[in-house]
Amino acid sequence: MAKAPSAKQLWQFSLALYPKVKHTALQWQDELGANINLLLLLCYLEHRQCSLSPDALVLLANKLHTFSVQYTQPLRAIRRNNHCPLLNPAQQTSLKQLLLQTELVLEQLEQQVLVEQCPVPLAAATPMLEQYLAYLAIEPAKQQQQLHNLRQALTQLS
């Protein structure tokens, strides 16, 4: 039987993978509504040749969505639109860095939520990334290059 990662394992995996897939991950986040932390968990499971059932993926995505909408997404929006005419450029830079650090803490909390809520993965190599795209109502065929890039990055971690 497969085992879900610990929060520490997922975070370390994410730190190794994210720089290689940052462009695709941010594109999927901004254009498709994907959650990068869920994407990273699914990459972790796929890398370990494990999977979640489609129903388990939906439940996990819904639980994470609630946290993300309440906390992470509003802070991200503030950081991205950070321009206060009352602050000088150095103060604006300082505020942006503080918001970015806080957003990173929220990203770690999202991963903890994922790990705590994740059902026991199935010991089966199922294409989790295509399942996630289907959950987002995105045709996987339209994302073939990005899927290829994600999987290439996964093979480089071995």
Helices and strands as residue ranges (DSSP letters): H 7-27, I 28-32, H 36-47, H 54-67, I 68-72, H 73-80, H 89-117, H 128-135, G 140-143, H 144-157
